[in-house]
Amino acid sequence: FATARILTRRTEKAMLLPAEAVQCVEGRPLVFVRMTDDLFDARAVRLGARREGGQEVLAGLEPQDLVAMTHTFALKSALLMSRLGAGCADD
């Protein structure tokens, strides 16, 4: 008996991130791209294969983007908290 992984496609422009860098919001995968020291952009991405603790990102990022690799759940929580008051402004 043996376990094998067979690569059935080749992707030239995919990036491999740690799986922890990818969060899901409303069923859509996203990563947090650093804009300044204390500002991150939640960027929707298209995912590919998952392998050995890494996640392939096929679209949504540029090679020069600085992606948060750790503490992404805290960034996701801050994003969701910022949405709590949306649409509930006083007249």
C-alpha positions in Angstrom: 0.0 0.0 0.0 1.1 3.5 -0.7 -0.2 7.1 -0.6 0.6 9.3 -3.6 -0.2 12.8 -4.8 -0.4 13.2 -8.5 -0.1 16.7 -9.9 -2.6 17.0 -12.7 -2.1 20.7 -13.7 0.6 23.2 -13.7 0.1 26.8 -12.5 2.6 29.4 -13.5 1.4 32.4 -11.5 0.1 30.9 -8.3 1.4 32.0 -4.9 1.7 29.6 -2.0 0.7 31.1 1.4 0.5 29.5 4.8 -3.1 28.2 5.2 -3.4 30.4 8.3 -3.1 33.5 6.1 -6.4 32.8 4.4 -9.6 33.7 6.2 -13.2 33.2 5.1 -15.9 35.9 5.4 -19.4 35.2 4.2 -18.1 32.0 2.5 -15.5 33.9 0.5 -11.7 33.5 1.0 -9.7 36.6 1.7 -6.3 37.7 2.8 -5.1 40.9 4.5 -2.7 43.0 2.5 -0.6 45.5 4.4 -1.1 49.1 3.2 0.7 51.0 6.0 2.0 50.1 9.4 -1.5 49.8 11.0 -3.8 49.5 7.9 -4.7 46.3 6.1 -6.9 45.8 3.0 -9.1 42.7 3.1 -8.5 41.3 -0.4 -10.8 38.6 -2.0 -8.7 35.8 -3.6 -9.3 32.8 -5.7 -7.8 29.7 -4.2 -6.2 26.6 -5.8 -4.9 23.5 -4.3 -4.1 23.1 -0.6 -0.9 21.2 0.1 1.4 20.5 3.1 0.0 23.4 5.3 0.1 25.8 2.3 -2.7 27.3 0.3 -2.3 28.2 -3.4 -3.7 31.6 -4.4 -4.4 31.8 -8.1 -5.8 35.4 -8.3 -6.3 38.5 -6.2 -2.7 39.2 -5.3 0.2 40.9 -6.9 3.8 39.7 -6.3 4.7 42.9 -4.4 1.7 42.6 -2.0 2.7 42.2 1.7 0.3 39.7 3.1 -0.3 39.1 6.8 0.8 35.6 7.7 -0.1 35.6 11.4 -2.8 37.1 13.6 -5.2 37.0 10.7 -8.1 35.9 12.8 -7.7 39.1 14.9 -7.7 41.1 11.6 -10.9 39.2 10.5 -12.5 40.0 13.9 -11.7 43.7 13.6 -13.2 43.7 10.0 -16.4 42.1 11.2 -16.7 44.4 14.3 -16.4 47.4 12.0 -19.4 46.1 10.1 -21.7 45.9 13.2 -22.9 49.5 13.0 -23.3 49.6 9.2 -26.7 50.8 8.1 -27.7 51.9 11.6 -27.0 55.6 11.5 -29.1 58.1 13.4 -31.2 60.6 11.4 
